Amino acid sequence: MEQKGEIQVNHRGISRPVVAIAGATGFVGRALMRELQSWYRIIALTRLPVKEIHNRSWTDDTGIEWRSCDLFSLIDAEYALEGVNYAFYLVHSMMPSARLTQGKFQDMDLILADNFARAAAKAGVKQIIYLGGLVPDTKDLSLHLRSRLEVEETLGSHGVPVTALRAGLIIGTNGSTFRILVRLAEGYRFMIFPRWTMSLIQPIALPDIINILHYCMGNPKTYNESYDVGGPDVMTYKDLIIKVAQVLNRKCYITIIPYFPPWLASTLLGAFTSSPHALVKPLVESLKHSMVAKNLRLQEEMNLPGLPFVDAVKLAVSGKEPRIKIAPPKQVDEKINNVISVRSVQRLTLPPGRDADWVALYYSRWLPRLFLGTIIRVKLDQNGCYFYFRFMRQSLLDLTFSHARSSKDRPLYYITGGLMARLNQLPHRGRLEFHAVLNNRYVLVAIHDYVPTIPWFVYNATQALLHVWVMGKYRKHLERLAKDTNKK
């Protein structure tokens, strides 16, 4: 039994509970490991290969066990959560994960969350604690914020209790958004802000977030609950940057102009702060919303008003934040790094009364009709489906159905041959899978770890474009089916 705040958390006889942290190499994950490592057995999840190849795990000199886990792989997620009592989900997929990544980051996020939730349910995890974003009271949410809500729903879709913490800007030394603010304040004395960035924000200090995450773990009162969290200060983005500059002993002058295109703002912000466009774009899109907590009921229960903003910034830039020696595996297989792989995720509407298995089988029958049967033919049997050019004997692509790894809401096909596929190039087999998500409203059609045989520039100009075009046609076809079904 453990004393936290004003409550006692009983871990039901578990003397040293096992806690998994997905997103362990991020700045929140590293701080959380420092907080928990004295009390719990920590399993840190990383996409990097670990030292012990055979069991895919390795314990560093801090006693933290690192497990190699690509969350795009359900098998990896299941292995990673074996023996875990509680799991923290601190993952966001805004950065590309393959040489060619086709699809929207919010759909990538859904697959990661769905795999994690399925694996957590199979492992008997007692609770998932998710750190998401504040949600403004508006229907016109940015894709970035809408994605956070979808992830929250998906994590709870397989029966494991979820505690969702919704935070705005987290002030910490290595926070990606905070680093952008510091670079602006340090590097530019005069700045121009569009009026749509004059919305309000309620930042929170990293130590407060860590305290709240720990408080929720194993606390039944927080199961299946969502909480807004924030610090005591609410301000505009303009005031926020000016205050950061003051802490850095810099002077900063900001002029507000009536309008500035968001796409141009993203491009310039990325260039001025040396930040990836994939990271900056969704963040800029969120600036039009006021990111303010509706209430702080959880922090009131904890008696945790939080650090004032200026104090949080001083702590973050002082280098006095508590540190933990992080030693994630760094072995890099250059052969694997040089493999040109493809990941493609497309979201389709699921017609009422249908499941993901139906969408997969129907696709193999629909595709020849798209080409009027003159170019593509498809052979089906109980083991899978095989695609051919009309007058060729050798297949273009062989997809073998995995009876052992499939379900009605997630059929899985491995890429096992064909002229268009290069096999055995990556740790995971190439595969095509169909995820039913968001209470069966959608199906995500995903290609993972596919290595094409044709030269890369040819693939980009032909097969890659053709795939997106075909999936767009299939999406519209399913939408028509859904409308027709709803009319009956």
C-alpha positions as CSV (number, residue, x, y, z in Angstrom):
1,M,0.0,0.0,0.0
2,E,1.3,3.4,-0.9
3,Q,0.5,6.9,0.4
4,K,-0.1,9.6,-2.3
5,G,-1.7,12.9,-1.5
6,E,-4.8,12.3,0.6
7,I,-5.6,8.8,-0.7
8,Q,-4.1,5.3,-0.3
9,V,-3.6,3.2,-3.3
10,N,-3.8,-0.6,-2.8
11,H,-2.0,-2.5,-5.5
12,R,-3.7,-5.7,-4.4
13,G,-0.8,-7.5,-2.9
14,I,1.7,-6.6,-5.6
15,S,4.8,-5.8,-3.7
16,R,6.5,-4.0,-6.6
17,P,4.1,-3.4,-9.5
18,V,5.4,-3.4,-13.0
19,V,4.9,-0.2,-14.9
20,A,5.3,0.2,-18.7
21,I,6.0,3.6,-20.2
22,A,5.3,4.0,-23.9
23,G,7.1,7.2,-25.0
24,A,9.9,6.6,-22.4
25,T,12.5,8.5,-24.4
26,G,10.4,11.7,-24.5
27,F,11.0,14.4,-21.9
28,V,7.9,13.5,-19.9
29,G,8.7,9.8,-20.1
30,R,12.2,10.4,-18.8
31,A,11.0,12.5,-15.9
32,L,8.3,10.0,-15.1
33,M,10.9,7.2,-14.9
34,R,12.9,9.1,-12.3
35,E,9.7,9.6,-10.3
36,L,8.7,6.0,-10.3
37,Q,11.9,4.0,-10.4
38,S,12.4,3.8,-6.6
39,W,8.9,2.3,-6.1
40,Y,8.1,0.3,-9.2
41,R,9.7,-2.0,-11.7
42,I,9.9,0.1,-14.8
43,I,9.7,-1.2,-18.4
44,A,10.6,1.5,-20.9
45,L,9.4,1.0,-24.5
46,T,11.6,2.1,-27.4
47,R,11.5,1.5,-31.1
48,L,15.3,1.1,-31.1
49,P,16.8,-2.4,-31.2
50,V,18.0,-3.5,-27.8
51,K,21.2,-5.3,-26.8
52,E,19.8,-8.8,-26.2
53,I,18.5,-9.6,-29.7
54,H,17.0,-13.0,-28.7
55,N,14.6,-11.7,-26.0
56,R,14.4,-8.1,-27.2
57,S,15.0,-6.7,-23.8
58,W,17.9,-5.2,-21.8
59,T,18.2,-3.8,-18.3
60,D,20.5,-0.8,-17.9
61,D,22.5,0.2,-14.8
62,T,19.5,2.1,-13.3
63,G,17.5,-1.0,-13.1
64,I,15.1,0.0,-15.9
65,E,14.3,-2.7,-18.4
66,W,14.2,-1.5,-22.0
67,R,12.0,-3.5,-24.4
68,S,12.1,-3.0,-28.1
69,C,8.6,-2.2,-29.3
70,D,7.3,-0.9,-32.7
71,L,3.8,0.0,-31.8
72,F,2.8,-0.3,-35.4
73,S,3.2,-4.1,-34.8
74,L,0.6,-5.7,-32.5
75,I,3.0,-8.6,-31.8
76,D,5.6,-6.2,-30.5
77,A,3.0,-4.4,-28.4
78,E,1.8,-7.7,-26.9
79,Y,5.4,-8.7,-26.0
80,A,6.1,-5.3,-24.6
81,L,3.2,-5.4,-22.2
82,E,3.7,-9.0,-20.9
83,G,3.6,-9.0,-17.1
84,V,2.7,-5.3,-16.9
85,N,0.3,-4.0,-14.2
86,Y,0.0,-0.3,-15.2
87,A,0.8,1.4,-18.5
88,F,1.5,5.0,-19.4
89,Y,0.8,6.1,-22.9
90,L,2.8,9.2,-23.9
91,V,3.0,8.6,-27.6
92,H,2.3,10.9,-30.5
93,S,3.1,10.0,-34.2
94,M,3.6,13.3,-35.9
95,M,7.0,12.3,-37.3
96,P,7.3,10.0,-40.3
97,S,8.1,6.3,-39.5
98,A,9.2,5.0,-42.9
99,R,11.0,6.3,-46.0
100,L,7.6,6.9,-47.5
101,T,4.7,7.6,-45.1
102,Q,1.3,7.9,-46.8
103,G,-1.5,8.9,-44.6
104,K,-2.4,11.5,-42.0
105,F,-0.7,11.6,-38.6
106,Q,-4.1,11.2,-36.8
107,D,-4.7,7.9,-38.6
108,M,-1.2,6.7,-37.6
109,D,-2.0,7.7,-34.0
110,L,-5.2,5.6,-34.1
111,I,-3.3,2.4,-35.1
112,L,-0.7,2.9,-32.4
113,A,-3.4,3.4,-29.8
114,D,-5.5,0.5,-31.0
115,N,-2.5,-1.9,-30.9
116,F,-1.6,-0.6,-27.4
117,A,-5.2,-1.1,-26.1
118,R,-5.5,-4.6,-27.6
119,A,-2.2,-5.6,-26.2
120,A,-3.0,-4.1,-22.8
121,A,-6.3,-6.1,-22.6
122,K,-4.5,-9.3,-23.5
123,A,-1.9,-8.7,-20.9
124,G,-4.4,-8.0,-18.1
125,V,-3.2,-4.4,-17.6
126,K,-5.2,-2.8,-14.8
127,Q,-5.1,0.8,-16.0
128,I,-3.8,2.9,-18.9
129,I,-2.9,6.5,-18.1
130,Y,-2.9,8.8,-21.2
131,L,-1.5,12.3,-21.4
132,G,-3.4,14.1,-24.1
133,G,-4.3,17.7,-24.9
134,L,-6.8,20.3,-23.6
135,V,-10.0,20.3,-25.7
136,P,-11.6,23.8,-26.4
137,D,-15.4,24.2,-26.4
138,T,-15.7,24.4,-30.2
139,K,-16.8,22.1,-33.0
140,D,-14.0,23.4,-35.2
141,L,-11.2,21.6,-33.6
142,S,-7.8,21.3,-35.3
143,L,-6.8,17.9,-36.5
144,H,-4.1,17.8,-33.8
145,L,-6.7,18.3,-31.0
146,R,-9.3,16.0,-32.6
147,S,-6.7,13.3,-32.8
148,R,-6.0,13.5,-29.1
149,L,-9.7,12.8,-28.4
150,E,-9.8,9.9,-30.9
151,V,-6.7,8.4,-29.2
152,E,-8.4,8.7,-25.8
153,E,-11.5,6.9,-27.1
154,T,-9.5,4.2,-28.8
155,L,-7.3,3.4,-25.7
156,G,-10.5,2.6,-23.8
157,S,-12.1,0.6,-26.6
158,H,-10.9,-2.9,-25.5
159,G,-11.9,-2.9,-21.9
160,V,-8.9,-1.6,-19.9
161,P,-9.8,1.4,-17.7
162,V,-8.3,4.6,-19.0
163,T,-7.4,7.8,-17.1
164,A,-7.0,10.7,-19.5
165,L,-5.1,13.8,-18.5
166,R,-5.6,16.8,-20.8
167,A,-2.8,19.3,-20.7
168,G,-1.8,22.4,-22.7
169,L,1.8,23.5,-23.0
170,I,4.1,21.5,-20.7
171,I,7.1,23.6,-19.5
172,G,10.1,21.4,-19.3
173,T,13.8,21.5,-20.4
174,N,13.5,19.2,-23.4
175,G,9.9,19.8,-24.4
176,S,9.7,20.2,-28.2
177,T,7.2,23.1,-28.0
178,F,9.0,24.8,-25.2
179,R,12.2,24.6,-27.1
180,I,10.5,26.4,-30.0
181,L,9.5,29.2,-27.6
182,V,13.0,29.5,-26.2
183,R,14.5,29.7,-29.7
184,L,12.1,32.4,-30.7
185,A,12.8,34.4,-27.5
186,E,16.6,34.0,-27.8
187,G,16.9,34.5,-31.5
188,Y,14.5,37.2,-32.5
189,R,13.9,40.6,-30.9
190,F,11.1,41.7,-33.2
191,M,8.3,39.3,-34.2
192,I,5.0,39.5,-36.0
193,F,2.0,37.5,-34.8
194,P,-1.3,37.1,-36.6
195,R,-4.4,38.0,-34.6
196,W,-5.6,34.4,-34.6
197,T,-2.7,33.5,-32.2
198,M,-4.0,35.9,-29.5
199,S,-5.9,33.0,-28.0
200,L,-5.3,32.0,-24.3
201,I,-3.1,29.2,-23.0
202,Q,-2.7,27.7,-19.6
203,P,0.7,26.1,-19.3
204,I,1.7,23.6,-16.7
205,A,5.1,22.7,-15.2
206,L,6.7,19.4,-15.9
207,P,7.1,18.5,-12.2
208,D,3.3,19.1,-11.7
209,I,2.5,16.8,-14.6
210,I,4.7,14.1,-13.2
211,N,3.1,14.4,-9.8
212,I,-0.4,14.1,-11.3
213,L,0.5,11.1,-13.5
214,H,1.9,9.3,-10.4
215,Y,-1.2,10.2,-8.3
216,C,-3.5,8.7,-10.9
217,M,-1.7,5.4,-11.3
218,G,-3.6,2.7,-9.4
219,N,-6.2,5.1,-8.1
220,P,-9.6,3.6,-8.8
221,K,-11.3,7.0,-8.4
222,T,-9.6,8.1,-11.6
223,Y,-10.5,5.1,-13.7
224,N,-12.4,5.9,-16.9
225,E,-12.2,9.6,-16.1
226,S,-10.8,12.6,-18.1
227,Y,-9.3,15.5,-16.3
228,D,-8.1,19.0,-17.4
229,V,-4.9,20.0,-15.8
230,G,-3.0,23.3,-15.8
231,G,-0.9,25.7,-13.9
232,P,-2.2,28.8,-12.1
233,D,-1.5,31.3,-14.9
234,V,-3.6,32.0,-18.1
235,M,-2.1,34.2,-20.7
236,T,-2.0,34.9,-24.5
237,Y,0.8,33.4,-26.6
238,K,2.2,36.9,-27.0
239,D,2.5,37.3,-23.3
240,L,3.9,33.8,-23.0
241,I,6.9,34.5,-25.3
242,I,7.5,37.9,-23.7
243,K,7.7,36.3,-20.3
244,V,10.1,33.6,-21.6
245,A,12.3,36.4,-23.0
246,Q,12.3,38.2,-19.7
247,V,13.4,35.1,-17.9
248,L,16.2,34.8,-20.5
249,N,17.1,38.5,-19.9
250,R,16.1,39.3,-23.5
251,K,13.9,42.1,-24.8
252,C,11.2,41.0,-27.2
253,Y,8.7,43.2,-29.2
254,I,5.7,41.6,-30.9
255,T,3.4,43.3,-33.4
256,I,0.0,41.9,-34.0
257,I,-1.3,42.0,-37.6
258,P,-4.8,41.2,-38.8
259,Y,-4.1,38.0,-40.7
260,F,-1.3,35.7,-41.7
261,P,-1.9,32.4,-43.6
262,P,-1.4,29.4,-41.2
263,W,0.5,27.4,-43.8
264,L,3.0,30.3,-44.2
265,A,3.2,30.7,-40.4
266,S,4.1,26.9,-40.1
267,T,6.8,27.2,-42.8
268,L,8.4,30.3,-41.3
269,L,8.2,29.0,-37.7
270,G,9.8,25.7,-38.7
271,A,12.6,27.6,-40.6
272,F,13.3,30.1,-37.8
273,T,13.4,27.5,-35.0
274,S,15.0,24.6,-37.0
275,S,12.0,22.5,-36.2
276,P,10.5,19.7,-38.4
277,H,7.5,20.8,-40.4
278,A,5.7,17.7,-39.4
279,L,5.9,18.8,-35.8
280,V,5.2,22.5,-36.3
281,K,2.2,22.3,-38.7
282,P,-0.3,20.7,-36.3
283,L,0.9,22.9,-33.4
284,V,0.3,26.1,-35.4
285,E,-3.1,24.8,-36.4
286,S,-4.0,24.6,-32.7
287,L,-3.0,28.1,-31.9
288,K,-6.4,29.5,-33.0
289,H,-8.0,27.8,-30.0
290,S,-7.9,28.9,-26.4
291,M,-6.2,26.1,-24.5
292,V,-7.6,26.7,-21.0
293,A,-8.7,24.1,-18.4
294,K,-12.5,23.9,-17.8
295,N,-11.8,23.1,-14.2
296,L,-8.9,21.7,-12.1
297,R,-11.0,19.3,-10.0
298,L,-8.2,16.7,-9.8
299,Q,-5.6,19.2,-8.7
300,E,-8.0,20.6,-6.1
301,E,-8.4,17.1,-4.7
302,M,-4.6,16.8,-4.7
303,N,-4.1,20.3,-3.3
304,L,-1.8,21.0,-6.2
305,P,-2.3,24.6,-7.6
306,G,0.9,24.2,-9.6
307,L,4.1,26.2,-10.2
308,P,3.6,29.8,-11.5
309,F,4.6,30.1,-15.2
310,V,7.7,32.2,-14.6
311,D,9.0,29.8,-11.9
312,A,8.4,26.9,-14.3
313,V,10.4,28.6,-17.0
314,K,13.2,29.5,-14.6
315,L,13.4,25.8,-13.5
316,A,13.4,24.6,-17.1
317,V,16.1,26.9,-18.4
318,S,18.3,26.6,-15.3
319,G,19.3,23.0,-15.8
320,K,18.2,22.3,-12.3
321,E,15.4,19.9,-13.2
322,P,16.0,16.5,-11.7
323,R,17.8,14.3,-14.2
324,I,17.9,10.5,-14.7
325,K,20.6,8.6,-16.5
326,I,18.8,7.3,-19.5
327,A,20.5,4.6,-21.5
328,P,18.2,3.4,-24.2
329,P,19.9,1.0,-26.7
330,K,21.7,2.8,-29.4
331,Q,22.7,-0.1,-31.7
332,V,21.7,0.8,-35.2
333,D,21.6,-1.7,-38.0
334,E,22.8,0.2,-41.0
335,K,21.5,-2.4,-43.3
336,I,18.0,-1.9,-42.0
337,N,18.3,1.9,-42.1
338,N,19.2,1.7,-45.8
339,V,16.1,-0.3,-46.6
340,I,13.5,1.8,-48.5
341,S,10.2,0.9,-46.9
342,V,6.6,2.1,-47.1
343,R,3.9,2.7,-44.6
344,S,0.5,3.7,-45.8
345,V,-2.6,4.3,-43.7
346,Q,-6.0,5.2,-45.2
347,R,-9.3,5.8,-43.2
348,L,-12.5,4.4,-44.7
349,T,-16.1,4.7,-43.5
350,L,-17.4,1.4,-42.3
351,P,-21.0,0.7,-43.6
352,P,-23.5,-0.1,-40.8
353,G,-23.8,-3.8,-40.1
354,R,-20.4,-4.6,-41.6
355,D,-17.0,-5.4,-40.1
356,A,-13.3,-5.0,-41.0
357,D,-13.2,-8.5,-42.3
358,W,-16.0,-7.7,-44.8
359,V,-14.1,-4.6,-45.9
360,A,-11.0,-6.7,-46.7
361,L,-12.8,-9.4,-48.6
362,Y,-15.0,-6.9,-50.4
363,Y,-11.9,-4.9,-51.5
364,S,-10.5,-7.9,-53.4
365,R,-13.8,-8.3,-55.3
366,W,-14.3,-4.6,-55.9
367,L,-10.8,-3.8,-57.2
368,P,-11.1,-5.8,-60.5
369,R,-14.4,-3.9,-61.2
370,L,-12.6,-0.6,-60.8
371,F,-10.4,-1.6,-63.8
372,L,-13.3,-3.3,-65.6
373,G,-11.4,-6.6,-65.3
374,T,-9.1,-5.6,-68.2
375,I,-5.9,-4.8,-66.2
376,I,-6.1,-6.4,-62.8
377,R,-7.5,-9.8,-61.8
378,V,-7.6,-11.2,-58.3
379,K,-7.5,-14.8,-57.3
380,L,-9.1,-15.7,-53.9
381,D,-8.9,-18.8,-51.8
382,Q,-9.0,-19.7,-48.1
383,N,-5.3,-18.8,-47.7
384,G,-5.5,-15.3,-49.1
385,C,-5.6,-13.3,-52.3
386,Y,-3.2,-12.8,-55.2
387,F,-3.1,-10.0,-57.7
388,Y,-2.2,-10.4,-61.3
389,F,-1.9,-8.4,-64.5
390,R,-4.6,-9.8,-66.7
391,F,-2.4,-11.8,-69.0
392,M,0.6,-12.7,-66.7
393,R,1.1,-16.0,-65.0
394,Q,3.3,-14.7,-62.2
395,S,1.5,-12.7,-59.5
396,L,2.2,-9.0,-58.8
397,L,1.5,-9.4,-55.1
398,D,0.7,-12.3,-52.8
399,L,-1.2,-11.7,-49.6
400,T,-1.5,-14.6,-47.3
401,F,-4.3,-14.5,-44.7
402,S,-3.1,-15.0,-41.1
403,H,-5.7,-17.2,-39.4
404,A,-3.8,-17.2,-36.1
405,R,-3.4,-13.4,-35.9
406,S,-6.7,-12.2,-37.4
407,S,-10.1,-11.3,-36.0
408,K,-13.3,-10.0,-37.5
409,D,-12.3,-6.5,-36.4
410,R,-8.7,-6.8,-37.5
411,P,-8.0,-9.2,-40.4
412,L,-4.3,-9.4,-41.2
413,Y,-2.6,-10.4,-44.5
414,Y,1.2,-10.9,-44.8
415,I,3.0,-10.0,-48.0
416,T,4.5,-13.3,-49.0
417,G,5.5,-12.9,-52.6
418,G,4.9,-11.4,-56.0
419,L,6.9,-9.3,-58.5
420,M,6.2,-6.1,-56.6
421,A,7.5,-7.1,-53.2
422,R,11.0,-7.6,-51.8
423,L,10.9,-10.0,-48.8
424,N,12.9,-10.4,-45.6
425,Q,14.4,-7.0,-45.6
426,L,13.1,-5.7,-42.2
427,P,12.6,-7.2,-38.7
428,H,8.9,-7.3,-39.3
429,R,7.2,-8.9,-42.3
430,G,5.4,-6.7,-44.8
431,R,1.7,-6.8,-44.1
432,L,-1.7,-5.4,-45.0
433,E,-4.2,-5.0,-42.1
434,F,-7.6,-3.6,-41.5
435,H,-8.4,-2.0,-38.1
436,A,-11.9,-1.3,-37.1
437,V,-11.7,1.8,-34.9
438,L,-13.8,4.4,-33.0
439,N,-16.7,2.1,-32.2
440,N,-16.8,0.6,-35.7
441,R,-17.3,3.9,-37.4
442,Y,-14.1,3.6,-39.5
443,V,-11.7,1.0,-40.8
444,L,-8.0,1.9,-41.2
445,V,-6.4,0.1,-44.1
446,A,-2.7,-0.1,-43.4
447,I,0.3,-1.3,-45.2
448,H,3.4,-1.8,-43.0
449,D,7.0,-2.6,-43.7
450,Y,6.4,-3.0,-47.4
451,V,9.6,-2.9,-49.5
452,P,8.9,-2.4,-53.3
453,T,11.1,-4.0,-55.9
454,I,11.0,-1.3,-58.5
455,P,13.4,1.7,-58.3
456,W,12.4,4.2,-55.7
457,F,11.8,7.2,-58.0
458,V,9.7,4.9,-60.3
459,Y,7.7,3.7,-57.3
460,N,7.0,7.2,-56.1
461,A,5.8,8.3,-59.6
462,T,3.6,5.2,-60.3
463,Q,2.7,2.6,-57.7
464,A,2.6,5.0,-54.7
465,L,0.2,7.4,-56.5
466,L,-1.9,4.6,-57.9
467,H,-2.4,3.1,-54.4
468,V,-3.6,6.5,-53.0
469,W,-5.9,7.0,-56.0
470,V,-7.4,3.5,-55.6
471,M,-8.0,3.8,-51.9
472,G,-9.7,7.2,-52.5
473,K,-12.1,5.5,-55.0
474,Y,-12.7,2.7,-52.5
475,R,-13.4,5.3,-49.7
476,K,-16.1,7.0,-51.8
477,H,-17.6,3.7,-52.8
478,L,-18.0,2.7,-49.1
479,E,-19.4,6.1,-48.2
480,R,-22.1,5.6,-50.9
481,L,-22.8,2.1,-49.5
482,A,-23.1,3.6,-46.0
483,K,-25.6,6.3,-47.2
484,D,-27.7,3.7,-49.0
485,T,-27.8,1.5,-46.0
486,N,-28.9,4.4,-43.7
487,K,-31.7,5.3,-46.1
488,K,-33.3,1.8,-45.8
